[in-house]
Amino acid sequence: MSKYMTRQRKVLLSYLSGHADELLSAQEIADALGPEAMSLSAVYRNLSELEGEGKLRRASKGNQREIYYQYIDAESCKGALHLSCKKCGKTFHMEPEAACQLLDAVARMEGFAVDKSDTVLYGVCGGCQEEKER
């Protein structure tokens, strides 16, 4: 159930929807919004509520202890399978045709229907792979 839309919540949702392909910490979000827009405690409170509503997912980057958030309620994210780079933290949408082939193979071979709205595949993106090769 959606919470009452406060000014702070509108500002936060606007920011998150503009950064839907990124994993962001609460501190990064608070810094980007500025203290006049929203305090760090208000960011945490709103992130918790948005996660409870299924509009955000929690993630981590590699071996870091910090929690990151990704907005998954954006139109571009609905129905997309996500790929997340463990090195740089960037999140990508898997090409729809490739995602369908992968999910069909899992369903056929394992008899398992994957919920792609809550699925993230972790690995290393092409950009980070190229950096490593240099």
C-alpha positions as CSV (number, residue, x, y, z in Angstrom):
1,M,0.0,0.0,0.0
2,S,1.4,3.4,-1.0
3,K,2.2,6.0,1.6
4,Y,1.0,9.6,1.5
5,M,3.0,11.5,-1.0
6,T,5.0,14.2,0.9
7,R,7.3,16.8,-0.7
8,Q,10.3,14.9,0.5
9,R,9.0,11.6,-0.9
10,K,8.4,13.2,-4.3
11,V,11.9,14.6,-4.4
12,L,13.4,11.2,-3.5
13,L,11.2,9.3,-6.0
14,S,12.2,11.8,-8.7
15,Y,15.8,11.3,-8.0
16,L,15.6,7.6,-7.8
17,S,13.7,7.2,-11.0
18,G,16.4,9.3,-12.8
19,H,19.0,6.9,-11.5
20,A,17.2,3.6,-11.9
21,D,20.2,1.8,-13.3
22,E,22.4,2.7,-10.4
23,L,23.1,1.2,-7.0
24,L,23.1,4.1,-4.5
25,S,23.9,4.2,-0.8
26,A,21.6,6.2,1.5
27,Q,24.6,8.6,2.0
28,E,25.0,9.1,-1.7
29,I,21.3,9.9,-2.1
30,A,21.3,12.3,0.8
31,D,24.4,14.1,-0.5
32,A,22.9,14.4,-4.0
33,L,19.7,15.8,-2.7
34,G,21.3,18.1,-0.2
35,P,20.5,18.7,3.4
36,E,17.9,21.3,2.6
37,A,15.9,18.7,0.6
38,M,16.1,15.8,3.0
39,S,18.1,14.7,6.0
40,L,20.0,11.4,6.1
41,S,17.5,10.0,8.6
42,A,14.6,10.9,6.3
43,V,16.4,9.2,3.4
44,Y,16.8,6.0,5.5
45,R,13.1,6.1,6.6
46,N,11.8,6.7,3.1
47,L,14.1,4.0,1.6
48,S,12.8,1.5,4.1
49,E,9.2,2.4,3.3
50,L,9.9,2.2,-0.5
51,E,11.6,-1.2,0.0
52,G,8.5,-2.4,1.9
53,E,6.3,-1.3,-1.0
54,G,8.5,-3.3,-3.4
55,K,9.8,-0.2,-5.2
56,L,13.4,-0.7,-4.2
57,R,15.7,-3.6,-3.8
58,R,18.7,-3.8,-1.5
59,A,22.1,-4.9,-2.8
60,S,25.8,-4.9,-1.9
61,K,28.9,-4.3,-4.0
62,G,31.5,-7.1,-3.8
63,N,32.7,-7.6,-0.3
64,Q,31.6,-4.2,1.0
65,R,29.4,-4.0,4.1
66,E,27.5,-0.9,2.9
67,I,23.9,-1.4,1.7
68,Y,22.9,0.0,-1.7
69,Y,19.5,0.6,-3.1
70,Q,18.1,0.4,-6.6
71,Y,14.8,1.8,-7.8
72,I,12.9,-1.0,-9.6
73,D,9.6,0.6,-10.0
74,A,10.7,2.6,-13.1
75,E,8.9,1.7,-16.3
76,S,12.2,0.7,-17.9
77,C,12.9,-1.8,-15.1
78,K,9.5,-3.6,-15.2
79,G,10.0,-7.0,-16.6
80,A,13.8,-6.6,-17.1
81,L,16.4,-9.0,-15.9
82,H,19.2,-7.1,-14.3
83,L,22.9,-7.6,-14.6
84,S,25.1,-6.0,-11.8
85,C,28.8,-5.4,-12.1
86,K,30.6,-6.5,-8.8
87,K,33.5,-4.2,-9.6
88,C,32.0,-0.8,-10.6
89,G,28.4,-1.4,-9.2
90,K,26.7,-0.4,-12.4
91,T,23.4,-2.2,-13.1
92,F,22.3,-3.0,-16.7
93,H,19.1,-4.4,-18.2
94,M,19.8,-7.7,-20.0
95,E,18.6,-7.6,-23.6
96,P,15.0,-8.9,-23.6
97,E,15.7,-11.7,-26.2
98,A,18.7,-13.0,-24.2
99,A,16.7,-12.8,-21.0
100,C,13.9,-14.8,-22.5
101,Q,16.3,-17.5,-23.8
102,L,17.9,-17.8,-20.4
103,L,14.7,-17.9,-18.5
104,D,13.2,-20.4,-20.9
105,A,16.3,-22.6,-20.6
106,V,16.0,-22.6,-16.8
107,A,12.3,-23.3,-16.9
108,R,12.8,-26.2,-19.4
109,M,15.9,-27.7,-17.8
110,E,15.2,-27.2,-14.2
111,G,11.4,-26.9,-14.1
112,F,11.8,-23.6,-12.3
113,A,10.1,-20.3,-13.1
114,V,12.4,-17.4,-12.3
115,D,10.8,-14.2,-11.0
116,K,12.7,-11.7,-13.0
117,S,11.3,-8.7,-11.2
118,D,13.5,-9.6,-8.2
119,T,16.4,-11.3,-10.0
120,V,19.9,-9.9,-10.4
121,L,22.8,-11.7,-12.0
122,Y,26.2,-10.6,-10.7
123,G,29.4,-10.6,-12.6
124,V,31.9,-8.1,-14.2
125,C,30.8,-5.8,-17.0
126,G,32.5,-5.4,-20.3
127,G,34.1,-2.0,-19.3
128,C,35.7,-3.4,-16.2
129,Q,36.9,-6.5,-18.1
130,E,38.6,-4.2,-20.6
131,E,40.3,-2.2,-17.8
132,K,41.6,-5.4,-16.3
133,E,43.1,-6.5,-19.7
134,R,45.0,-3.2,-20.0
